[in-house]
Amino acid sequence: MESGVDHFALLALAGGGLDVALPGVNANMAAGDVMAVDLSRPVSLRPRAIGEAVECVALWITRGRVLDLMSEEGSLHGLILKHESAPGALIGVSLRALAAMARRLSPRELDAMASGVLALAAHALAPALEASAAFSRAAPLASFVSIRRYIDANLASPNIGAKAIADTFGLSRATLYRLFEPAGGVALYIRKRRLDRAYREITAAGLANRRIGPIAYSLGFKNVNAFARAFRQVYGVSPMEARAQARDDWDGPAPAGGPGGERSLARVLALLR
């Protein structure tokens, strides 16, 4: 499985067993185990026995939300928490309970609870992520965290780019490109983070009177039409349509549609059989 989608998935195996394979790693999951997957990277999931029924609860999470909550997301892909561990049991129970209640909750209630489960999972995963990263952390990886924070703090700068970042951190461009390869490259990472920030500002109730153009310009986009095309490509709606949908949320229950699940985690909760 390598979708190229810029999301993570948090999987809780509710029944059956899975053989897991990703570059350099072979493992297995039993009922109750939890695994995190970076959907932009390759991974193979197969039933452990031919014809075996496998049931899995999955919460799809945009990369932006993961980056906001976790500092060691580079170690997240393929991380398995066994059901007998405290973090694995806590996350698994939470995901299965959320899936069981989903049909009885309004979209707004489900979104709030899914956000809470994600925050809980981030805290529960932190020790395992730090332990996993400790085995592979080197100076360039530590730099990746610093570079990512630097980019996020300077999204409004029109000059932010590979050359400026490499010069700031004393890295070669080749090293910089290798660091950001899992995120699709430096330029794509910057573009996605700018679009994430733009989406949040466009759909924020407190910024409802701010025009789309100034928001785009303030985040380094030089052409509003190009910004609108990139926005639609990622979220499936125009900036104005995203604001209109958000306005419906401010005034009443969240609508069933929406751009790619960035705003509503409830829309990306799935029960897979």
Number of C-alpha atoms within 10 A of each C-alpha: 13 11 12 13 12 18 19 24 20 24 25 31 24 22 18 17 23 21 15 19 17 15 10 5 9 12 12 16 23 17 18 23 26 29 22 22 20 29 21 19 20 16 19 13 15 14 16 17 12 7 7 13 12 18 16 23 25 23 24 23 23 21 24 18 16 18 16 11 16 16 18 23 20 20 20 23 21 21 17 20 22 19 21 11 10 12 22 22 17 17 27 27 17 20 26 20 12 20 20 12 10 20 10 10 13 13 20 17 15 22 21 15 18 24 17 13 17 22 16 15 20 17 13 16 20 18 12 18 20 16 13 16 18 12 9 9 16 10 7 15 15 12 16 18 16 14 20 19 14 15 19 16 10 16 21 17 14 13 12 16 14 19 13 12 20 17 11 11 14 10 16 13 16 10 12 22 18 14 20 18 13 14 21 17 15 22 14 13 21 21 17 20 19 24 23 20 17 21 21 16 18 24 22 16 14 9 12 15 9 12 11 18 16 11 19 26 17 15 19 19 22 13 11 15 12 11 23 19 14 17 22 15 12 16 18 15 18 18 23 14 15 22 21 15 19 21 16 13 16 13 8 10 12 20 14 10 10 18 20 15 17 21 16 23 22 26 21 18 23 15 18 12 10
